Amino acid sequence: MSAKKELSENTAQARWESCRRMVVKVGSTLLVDQASGKLRREWIESLADDIADMQSRGREILIVSSGAVALGRVPLEGFDPAAPLPPEEGQP
């Protein structure tokens, strides 16, 4: 690894470590399995563990989600859970 890249990574790590408050945006593609339309429980449990760890180190965490559309598609009849979401959903 070059010295410049190592310095950049160390600086980014130091900035990350110094954060007191974080916003975590969780989109539809992370919350819902695109093939089945089902909630990705294992991934969400892992995220919850990570957030609990950050909170235990004194960080404030705000979670923002755009997953309501994807989660609501399965209970509605006639919707294919594998169909793509509208362009404004699931985009960074």
N, C-alpha and C positions, 0 to 999 in steps of 0.2 A: 504494500500500500504506500502511496506517495505521502510525503510529509504534509503536503497541502490538503490532501483528502483526509488524512488522519486528524489534522487540526480542525477541519470543518466538521467532522463527525464528533469530535470531542466538544466543540463549541455547541453543536446542536444538542448533544446529550446533556451538557450543563444547563442549557436553557430549558430543556424538558424537565430536568430534575428540580429546577427552581420555580416551576409553575405552582401557584397556589390554587388556581381555579381553572377548570377545563370544561369545554363543551364537547360532547361526544354526539355526533350525528349518525344515526343508524337508519339507513334507507331500506326500502322494500326488498331489494335484492339480497340484503344481509339477513333480514328477519324471516323471509319466506323461501322455502325450497321452490325454485322456479318450475321444476318438473311436476311436483305433486301439489303445490299450492299450500302445503302444510307448514306450520310454524317450525323453525329450526331450533328446537328446545336445547339441544346440547350446546349450540353456539351461544344462545342467549344465556345459558347457565355459566358458560365460560366468561362471557362479557360481565355478568354480574359479579363473578369472583374477582375479575380484574378491577372492577369499580370499587368493590369492597376493600381490596388491597390498597388502592389509591386513597380512599377515604381514611383508612386506618393510619396512613402517613400524613394526614392533615389536609388533604386536598379536597376542595369543593368540586363536585361533579354535577353538571347539568346535562341531561340526556334529551336529545331532540330526535323525533322520528317522523318519517314520512311513510311509514308502513301501513297505515290504516286502509288504504285502497287495496293493497295486495292481500291483507288479512281478510277483508270483507268479500273478496271475490269467490272464495270457495263455498260459503253458505248460500250464495245466490244461485238459483237454478239457471242453467243455460250458459254459464261462463266457463270457459276453458282455462284452468289454472296455469297452463303452459303458454297461453297467448301472451304476447308482449304487452307490457304496461304502456300507457300513453307516454310520449316523450318527456313530459315534465316529471314523471314519477321514476324513482330509482336512478336518477342522474346525479352525479356529484355537483 
